[in-house]
Amino acid sequence: MEYIAYLHKDRESDDGVSFPDFPGCVTAGSTLEEARRMATEALAFHIAGVRQDGGQIPEPSTLDDLRNDPALKGAVAFLVGVAEPEKTVRFNVTARASQLSEIDERARAAKLTRSAYIVHTALDIKTGIARTQQAARRAHRHSKSA
């Protein structure tokens, strides 16, 4: 989803960014690039707060919707993308009590929940397996060409 942001520049200030669809959501940066980066973070943080408070997220306005917005005067409009949060899914895992204790101990050491630890570990293993497979393919190709 993309929302329109207004970039404002006053002589004596940083580059400010506001969002017509989210009054009160503002940020700034000392450069245009920093303002753009900060806009993405500010919008994501603001939307997360609205969701946490049980509020409704508005549909993005169009440029035509905002054509006569007085806040657009002297500003540059640009789009800021926000990823939709992915739905979490609950699943059951069967393990021995001793294994679960070990997982919990490792999760605490990593400052993660049990679920987060299991997911991160599984994804790390998947990445490691993929790297091992890639290395084996490279070695196989190299041995054929030698």
C-alpha positions as CSV (number, residue, x, y, z in Angstrom):
1,M,0.0,0.0,0.0
2,E,1.3,3.5,-0.8
3,Y,0.3,6.8,0.9
4,I,1.0,10.3,-0.3
5,A,3.5,12.3,1.8
6,Y,4.2,16.0,1.6
7,L,7.7,17.2,1.7
8,H,8.0,20.7,3.1
9,K,11.1,22.9,3.4
10,D,11.4,26.1,5.4
11,R,14.6,28.2,5.1
12,E,15.6,27.6,8.7
13,S,14.6,24.0,9.2
14,D,15.1,20.4,8.1
15,D,13.1,18.8,5.4
16,G,9.7,18.1,7.0
17,V,7.3,15.3,5.9
18,S,3.6,15.1,6.7
19,F,0.8,12.7,5.6
20,P,-2.6,14.0,4.6
21,D,-4.2,10.6,5.4
22,F,-2.7,10.6,8.9
23,P,-2.9,14.0,10.6
24,G,-0.3,14.2,13.3
25,C,2.1,11.8,11.6
26,V,5.1,14.0,10.9
27,T,8.9,13.5,10.6
28,A,11.9,15.4,9.3
29,G,15.4,14.8,7.9
30,S,18.5,17.0,7.4
31,T,18.6,15.8,3.8
32,L,16.0,14.9,1.3
33,E,17.1,11.2,1.4
34,E,17.0,11.2,5.2
35,A,13.5,12.7,5.1
36,R,12.3,10.1,2.7
37,R,13.8,7.3,4.8
38,M,12.4,8.8,8.0
39,A,9.0,9.1,6.3
40,T,8.8,5.3,5.7
41,E,9.7,4.6,9.3
42,A,7.3,7.2,10.7
43,L,4.4,6.0,8.6
44,A,5.0,2.3,9.5
45,F,5.3,3.2,13.2
46,H,2.1,5.4,13.1
47,I,0.1,2.7,11.3
48,A,1.2,0.1,13.9
49,G,0.1,2.4,16.7
50,V,-3.3,3.0,15.1
51,R,-3.8,-0.8,14.7
52,Q,-2.7,-1.5,18.2
53,D,-5.2,1.0,19.5
54,G,-7.9,-0.7,17.4
55,G,-8.3,2.2,15.0
56,Q,-9.1,2.0,11.3
57,I,-6.5,2.5,8.6
58,P,-7.8,4.7,5.9
59,E,-7.6,3.8,2.2
60,P,-4.8,5.9,0.6
61,S,-6.0,9.2,-0.9
62,T,-5.3,9.8,-4.6
63,L,-3.6,12.9,-6.0
64,D,-7.0,13.9,-7.4
65,D,-8.4,13.7,-3.9
66,L,-5.7,16.1,-2.6
67,R,-5.6,18.5,-5.5
68,N,-7.1,21.3,-3.5
69,D,-5.5,20.5,-0.1
70,P,-4.1,23.8,1.2
71,A,-1.2,21.8,2.9
72,L,0.0,20.8,-0.6
73,K,0.8,24.5,-1.4
74,G,4.6,24.8,-1.5
75,A,5.1,21.1,-0.8
76,V,6.3,18.2,-3.0
77,A,4.1,15.2,-3.0
78,F,5.7,11.7,-3.0
79,L,4.6,8.1,-2.3
80,V,5.6,6.2,0.7
81,G,5.1,2.4,0.7
82,V,3.9,0.5,3.7
83,A,3.9,-3.3,3.8
84,E,0.7,-5.0,5.0
85,P,1.4,-7.0,8.2
86,E,1.4,-10.7,7.5
87,K,-1.1,-12.7,9.4
88,T,0.4,-15.0,12.1
89,V,-0.7,-18.6,12.3
90,R,-0.7,-20.7,15.3
91,F,0.7,-24.3,15.0
92,N,1.5,-27.1,17.4
93,V,4.9,-28.7,17.9
94,T,5.5,-32.0,19.6
95,A,8.8,-32.3,21.5
96,R,10.2,-34.1,24.6
97,A,10.1,-32.1,27.8
98,S,13.9,-32.0,27.9
99,Q,14.0,-30.6,24.4
100,L,11.4,-28.0,25.2
101,S,13.4,-26.9,28.3
102,E,16.5,-26.6,26.1
103,I,14.6,-24.5,23.5
104,D,13.2,-22.3,26.3
105,E,16.7,-21.8,27.8
106,R,18.1,-20.9,24.4
107,A,15.2,-18.6,23.6
108,R,15.7,-16.7,26.9
109,A,19.4,-16.4,26.1
110,A,18.6,-14.9,22.7
111,K,16.0,-12.6,24.3
112,L,13.3,-14.2,22.1
113,T,10.0,-15.9,22.8
114,R,9.8,-19.6,22.3
115,S,7.9,-19.1,19.0
116,A,10.3,-16.5,17.7
117,Y,13.3,-18.7,18.6
118,I,11.8,-21.7,16.8
119,V,11.0,-19.7,13.7
120,H,14.3,-17.9,13.5
121,T,16.3,-21.1,14.1
122,A,14.3,-23.0,11.4
123,L,14.8,-20.2,8.9
124,D,18.6,-20.0,9.8
125,I,18.8,-23.7,9.2
126,K,17.0,-23.3,5.8
127,T,19.5,-20.6,4.8
128,G,22.5,-22.7,5.9
129,I,21.2,-25.7,3.9
130,A,20.8,-23.5,0.8
131,R,24.3,-22.1,1.2
132,T,25.7,-25.6,1.6
133,Q,23.9,-26.8,-1.5
134,Q,25.1,-23.8,-3.5
135,A,28.7,-24.5,-2.3
136,A,28.4,-28.1,-3.3
137,R,27.1,-27.1,-6.8
138,R,30.0,-24.7,-7.3
139,A,32.5,-27.3,-6.2
140,H,30.9,-29.8,-8.5
141,R,31.1,-27.3,-11.5
142,H,34.7,-26.5,-10.6
143,S,35.7,-30.1,-10.5
144,K,34.1,-30.7,-13.9
145,S,36.0,-27.8,-15.5
146,A,39.4,-28.8,-14.0
